[in-house]
Amino acid sequence: MANRYLTDNFAPVHEELTATDLSITGALPDHLDGRYLRIGPNPVIDPGDRYHWFLGDGMVHGVRLRDGRAAWYRNRWVRSAAVSEALGEEQRSAPGRFDFAANTNVIEHAGRTFALVEAGASQYELTAELDTVGACDFRGTLAGGYSAHPHEDPATGELHALSYSWTRGNRVDYTVLDVEGRIRRSVPVEVTGSPMIHDFALTERYAVVLDLPVTFDASMVAAELPRMLRRPAGALLSRVIGRNPVPEPLVARMARSRFAAAGTLPYTWNPAYPARIGLLPRDGDGSDVRWFEIDPCYVFHTVNAYEEGDTVVVDVVRHDRMFATDLTGPNEGAATLTRFVLDLTSGKVREDRFDERSQEFPRIDERLTGRRHRFGYAIELSGPAPGDAVVKHDLVAGTTQSRALGRGRQASEFCFVPTPGGTAEDDGVLMGYVFDKARGVSDLQVLDAQTLEDVATVHLPGRVPAGFHGNWAPTHPAG
């Protein structure tokens, strides 16, 4: 059976396109001046059926909007060493220990565009036109890997992140990236073992750490090494993973092994691992974390978190488990909008399911990151694949509105862009790529965030495969 993550709209595209003066249905708001950017896996060469969706080479897709026009569309592979070699090009930069074509998020910060990935791999800087500048360590201040999900504090403009890597033992790192693009603070945090922490949340006083039971699987890594190394490597990894950093010689050997190209993501469901949420004071150190036990689950994405009296509210999309039976991508049942309320007085946690429909890729008005929010947006799922509907949750009224985009259309993550001068939390638009199966191409769809009705549709020259995260990068006055 063919790997589902290489078929239909998961299948990679094979060309880099540039198109200008794109056609539009409807009318784009004149105030939209910037780039809509989104990234996802797009293998540059056929990986074969043994392929995990998270491991495809990154490709960025962008649309430049200004003056009510769609000036251009571009899609570009992130030029890691392996991608450059496959394309017959000169390498853009020397590869790191875990050089990889970053595929998970694309953001603008400190006037620069970054393609992000987690788990210790290299971050990449891109030009405004999405060409690769090279691997990035934030002006020499980043030691090791970064996160695919930094969150900006709207009060300071700084990016807060929680980073993990299987090489670090039972340590994750909380970092603050300042407005100049340098890491100004780094705090090691001890967790139970070696978990996959895809996202975290931020409040005004805390970083919210999700220590959950998807963990590094040493047996999967050892199986990818040459036969003579499997037994000793497996024994060594079993002794150190989750307790100590992995020795540098072993890291280097494994990075050069077939593991790097085996199509295997070595993280699996671990029923013996405890599930808990930690509150790290933003001005504290790792010893200051307070842990709250919860029922076993997994969270790829937080919606937001905030403090309310003697509680901390954490809204997430909750999976009952992950990578337990399907090791090619997320496919372990429904993912539901869930609220955890952490009581700082009693130490207890209340868990409430807000919406039972399966959904992912939640977003809010990010001017409210770490503050109380009312609205959240997501896309419905159809099994493991994105569905055709965008949903809007009113977390105060307790209601959900769903907008079907049409038969044969497949949504991707939609981000919120506020209207300048707007006073309502939902005064703005949502934008995201939508694949139209009948036409075989994608559109950039712009919806009214209050009503979910159509505002405008930018018609693209090609298909944008199902992928990960996208963001609006507004044009700065000087640019």
N, C-alpha and C positions, 0 to 999 in steps of 0.2 A: 504494500500500500504506500502511495506517495506521501511524503511528509506534508501535513496540512499547511505548514508555515512556508511552503514553497509553491503553493497553488493559489488559484483565485486571486484576490487582491493582496494576499501576502507575498505573492511571487515578485521577485525583483524586477526592476526595469533595467535596461541595458545601455541606455544612451543618456548623455548629459545634454540637456536642451537649454537654449536661450531664446526667449520670445519676447517681443516688445509690443506695446500698445494693444493689450489684451482686450477682447470684447467683453462687455458687461451687460447683464440684464438687471434692470432696476437702476438705482442711483446710489453711489458711494457717498457717505457723508464727507463734506469738504475738509473737515478737521482731521481726517485720517491721513497723517503724513508720517510714513515709516515703512517698516518691512514686517510682513508676517512670515515667521520662520518656523519650520518644523523638521524634525529629524527622525530617522528610523533605520532599521537594519535593511541592507540591500547588498547581498553578497556580490562581489565583483567577479568571482568565478563560481561555477557550480559547486556547491559544497557536498552534493550527494544527499541521499535520504537521511543519513545520520547527521542531523542538523538541529541545533537549538536556536529558536527565534532570537534570543538575546545576543547571539554571537555573530550575527551578520555584520559586515562592514557598514559603517555609517554613511548615509547619504542625506544631505540637507536640501530641503525644498524651500524656496522663498519667493514672495511676491512683493514688489515695491509699489506702494500706493501713495499718491499725492494729487491734490487739486481735483479730486473726483475721478482720477484716472488710475488704471493699473499699468504702470510704466514698463514693468518687466516681470517675467518669471524665469527663475534659474533653478536647476538641480545639479548638485555637485557631490561627488564622493569626497569624504575626508581622506586626505592623502597620508595615511600611515605608511610605514616602510613597505609593508606587504601589498597595499593597494597600489602604491607607486610602481613597485616591481611588476605587478600584474598588468598595469596599464602601459608598461614600457617607458616609464618616466624616471627622471632623476629624483632621488629622494629629497624631500623638502627639509628634513631635519634628521639628526641621528636618533634612532629609536631608543627608548628607555627599556627598563627590564621587562615591562609589560606593554609594549607598543601595540596599539590597537586603534582601528579607525573608529573613534568615539561615535556612539550611535544612539544615545539615550535622551539628551536634552540639548537645546541650543538657546543661549541667552545673550543679552548684551549687558555688559557691566563696565564701568569706568571707560566708556567710549570704545570698547573692544567687543568683538563677537567671539564667543567660546562654544565649542562643541564639547559636551561633557559626557563622562561615563564613570562608573563606580568600580569598586573592587580592586583598586590599586593600579589600574591602567592609566596611560597618558591622557591628559587633556589636550585639546588642540585649539589654536587660535585661527580664525578665519577673517578674510577681508569682508568689507561691506557687500561685495558681490559674490561672496561665499567660496572664493578660492582659498586654499589652505596656506596659511603663513607657516605653521609648524607646531611642534609640540610645545606645551606651555606649562611653566611652573610658577606662574604669578610673580614674575620678576625675581625669581630665585628664592621665594619665601615658602614654597610648598614642598614639604618633605613627604614623599610617598604619594599616594593617590588622593583623589578628591571624591566628591559626591555628584550624583546625577540630579539631586534635588536640593540645591541651596534655597533658602528662603530669605527674602529681603525684608529687613526691618523698615517699615515705612517712615519711622521717625528719624532714622540715621542714614538710610541708603546703603548700609552695610549688608553683606551677604553672610548668613549664618549657615553652617553645614555640619553634617555628621558623616564621617567617612569610615569605611571598613575595608579590610583586606584579609584574606586567609593567611597572609604572611605575618600578621601582627599578633597572633595568638588571641588571647581574650581581651584585646584592647581595641576600642574604636576612638576616633578623634573628633572632638568638637572644635570647629574653627570659625574665626570671624575674618572675612575678607573686607578690607576697608574700601572707601570710595575711590582710592587711588589704584586699587587692584593689587594690594599686597596683604598677605596674611599677617594680621597684627596680634592675633591671640590663638593659641592652640592648647587644648586641654585633653589629656588622655582620660578615657573612661573605661573602667573594668566592667565587662559583661560576663555572662555565664560561660560562654565558649567561643565559637567562631560563627556568628550568625550573619545572614544576609540582611542588611538594614538598608532597604531601598530608599526610604523616605523617613523623615522625622517631622516634628512640628515645633513651632516657636510661639511662646507667649511673651508678654512684656517682661516677665521675670525669669522664665524657665526655657530651657531646651528640653523637648519631650522625646525621650529615647525609647524605641520599640525593640525590646530584646525578645525575639519570637522564634518558634521552633522550625525554621528553615536554616540549616547549618551546613558548613563545609563537610563534604563527604570524602575522607581520605582514601577510601577504597576505590573510588572512581578515578582519582588522580593516579594512584599507583598502577591501575590497570592500563593507563596510557603510556607508561614508561617502558623502555626496553626490558625484555623478560628478566635479564640478570639483575635489574635494579628493583623489580617490583616488590620482592619480599622485604629487603632492607628499607626501601623507601616507605612502604606501608607501615612497617613497625615504627620507624622514626616519626612519621607523620602522626600516627596514633598516640605517640607519647607527647608530642609537642603541640599539635593543633588544639586550640582552645585553652592553652595554658601559657605557652611561650612563643615568642617570635620564631619563625622558621629560619634555620641557618642559611646564610647568604649563599654558600656553594650549592645547596639543594635548590634554592630558589632559581639560581641561574641555570642549573641543569634542567629543571622542570620547564623553565621558560623556553628552552631550546628544543624541548621534546615534542613528540606528537600531540601532547596535551593541548598545546597552543592552537592546533588546527584540527582537533579531533571531533569538533562539533558537540562536545560534552560540557555541560555546565555543572560543575561539581558541587552543587548545593541541592539537598533533598530534605524532605519532611523528616523531622526527628521527634518521635512521640515521647522520648525520654527527656526532652529539653523543656525547662519551665518557660511559661509565657508571662511576661511582665512589662509594665510601663514604668519608666524612670523619669523623675523630674530633676534635672541638673540646673541649679541656679546659674544664670548667665554670667555672674561675676564670681562663681565658686570654682572649686576644683573637683576632681573625680571622686574624692571621698565624701562630697556633699550630696551625692545623688540619693534621692529617696525612691524606693521601689514599691510598686503596687502590683500584686499578683492578679492575673486575669485568666479566663478560660483559654485553652489552646486555640490559636487561630493564626492567620497570617495577614499582614497589611502591606500592600505595595504602596498605597497612597493615602496620605492624610488630606482631609479637606481644610481644616484649620484647628486651632486651639486657642483658648482664652481663659483668663481667670475670672471667677465670679464668686465673690465673697470668700468663703473658706473652701472653695472647690476649684478644680481645674477641669474644664470641659474640652474633650478631644474628640472631634468628629473624623471618622475614617471610612474607607470602603473595606469591609471585612470579608476575608475568605476563610472558610472553615479549616482548610488546610491547603498546602501548595507543594507541588513536585513530589507527590506521594505515589501516583500511578502513571502520570504522564511526564516524561523527562524531555519533552521537546518544546514546551511552552506552558503558559498558564491555562489549565484545563481540568480543574478539580471541583466543578460545580459553581453555583451562583455566588456572586459577590454582592453584598448588601451594605447599604448606608447605615452605619452604626455609630452611636454616641457612647463614649465612656465618660463618666463623671467621677473624678478622683477626689475623695473627701480628705482634705488635709488634716482634719481633726481626728477622725476615726481610723484613717488609713484604709478604708474600704472603697470598693469600686462598684458603681452601678453601671450596667450595660443595657442599652436600649436599642432595638432595631427600629430605625426610622422608616425605612422603605425596603420592602422585600424584593422588588424587582432587581434583576441582575444588571449591574452597571459598573463602570470604571471611569478613570481619567477625570476625577473631580476637580473643579476650580471654583474660585470665589473672586470677588473684587479684591485684588491683592493690596489695595490701600488699607485693607482691614486685617492683614496678616498679624496674628497675635492679639487681635482685638475681637470683640463680640461681632459676629456676622449674622445676618438674617438669611441670605440667599446662597445657595450652592448650585452648581451646574455640573452635569455629567452626561455621558452617553450610555444608552442601553446596550447590553451585550446579547448576542444570539449564539449561545454556546460559548466557545472560546473566541469567536470573532466579533468585531464591532457590529452593532445593529444599525437600524435606519432612523433611530430616534434620539433627540436631545431632550434631556429632562432638566427641569428647574425646581429645586426644593425651597419651600418657604419654611425654615426651621423654627419660626416663631408661630405662624399660623398652623403648622403641622400638615401642610398640603404639598402636593407635587403636581406639576404640570408637565405633560409630555407632548413633544412635537415630532410627528413622523415626517421625515424628509421626502418620502416617496418610495414606491416599490422599486426594488433593485438598486437602491442607493445605500451606501455604507458610510457612516459617520466616522470621524476621528475626533481627537480631543478638541474641544472648543475653549478658547480663552476669552476672558472678559476685557473689553476696552472701554473705559469710562468716557462719557461725554464731557468735554471741558466745561466747567462751571455748573455741572449737574449737581443736584442736591440729594436726590434719591439714590439709595445704594444700588439699585438696578437700572439707573439711567445710563445707558451705554449700549454697546453691541457685543455680540458673541461672534467669533470668527474661527473657522476651521475648515480643513479640506474634507470634501465629500466625493466619494467615488461613485460614478454612474455606470453601472454594469452594462446597460443597454448601449451606451455610447463608447464604452471602453476607455474613458478619460475621467479626469477629476476636475472639480471646481473648487474655488475658494468661496465658501458660502458665508454671508454676513446676515445675522439675525438680530432683530430688536430684542434686547435682553429682558425687557418688561413683558413682551407679549409672545416672544419666540416666532414672530412672523418674519417673512423675508424682507430684507432691506435691499440687498444686492447680491448678485452672483457673478464672480469673475471666472471666465471660462479659460481653462488651462490647455496647453497644447498636448499634454500627455497625462499619464496616470501617476498618482502619488500612492504608493503602496501603503497598506496598513502599517502604522509605525507607532512611535512613542509620543514625545512631547513637543509642543509648539508654544511660541510666545510672540507677542507684539513688541517690536523694537522701534519706539518712536524716534523720529529724526530730532536731533538736538538743534537748538537755534544756530549753533556755529556750523552745523553740517547740512 
